[in-house]
């Protein structure tokens, strides 16, 4: 079952990723899904190779499962608009 996921990304990355997806005649959602699948599976089951560009947008940062992202974002906004 497919679910909706909202991501917040740098605008230039989004534009370049959309161009890449268009060139490959694939949806950006499919490319992101395949990339995430390659990260979480021990055996790569994707039906295409992940490009160096798509690999380059990975930071390798581990996000804690108990992260209070709303609180973090609120703190960020408070600092930004001080």
C-alpha positions in Angstrom: 0.0 0.0 0.0 1.4 3.4 -1.0 1.4 6.2 1.5 2.1 9.9 1.1 5.4 11.3 2.5 6.2 15.0 2.8 9.9 16.0 2.6 11.6 19.3 3.1 14.6 19.7 0.8 16.8 22.4 -0.7 15.1 23.9 -3.7 18.1 23.4 -6.0 18.3 19.8 -5.1 14.6 19.4 -5.9 15.0 21.1 -9.3 18.0 18.9 -10.2 16.3 15.8 -9.0 13.2 16.6 -11.1 15.4 17.0 -14.2 17.1 13.7 -13.5 13.8 11.9 -13.0 12.4 13.5 -16.2 15.5 12.4 -18.2 15.1 8.8 -16.8 11.3 8.9 -17.6 10.6 8.0 -14.0 8.7 9.7 -11.2 10.7 11.4 -8.5 8.7 9.4 -6.0 9.9 6.2 -7.6 13.5 7.3 -7.5 13.3 8.3 -3.9 11.5 5.0 -3.0 14.2 2.9 -4.8 17.0 4.9 -3.0 15.4 4.4 0.4 14.9 0.7 -0.3 18.6 0.4 -1.2 19.5 1.9 2.1 17.3 -0.4 4.2 17.7 -3.7 2.4 20.8 -5.9 2.7 20.4 -7.0 -0.8 19.7 -4.4 -3.4 16.3 -5.3 -5.0 15.9 -2.2 -7.1 15.4 -2.6 -10.8 17.9 0.1 -11.8 21.2 1.5 -10.6 21.2 4.4 -8.2 23.0 7.3 -10.0 26.0 9.1 -8.5 23.7 12.2 -8.3 21.1 10.5 -6.2 23.8 9.0 -4.0 25.4 12.4 -3.6 22.3 13.8 -1.8 22.6 11.3 1.0 24.2 12.7 4.1 24.6 9.5 6.0 23.2 11.2 9.1 21.4 8.9 11.5 18.2 10.4 12.9 17.2 9.3 16.4 13.9 7.4 16.5 12.7 9.5 19.4 13.5 12.9 17.8 11.0 15.6 18.6 11.1 17.1 15.2 8.3 19.6 16.0 10.1 20.9 19.0 13.4 21.1 17.1 11.7 23.0 14.3 10.0 25.3 16.8 13.4 26.0 18.4 14.9 26.6 15.0 12.2 29.2 14.2 12.6 30.9 17.5 16.3 31.3 16.9 15.8 32.4 13.3 13.2 35.1 14.1 14.8 36.5 17.3 
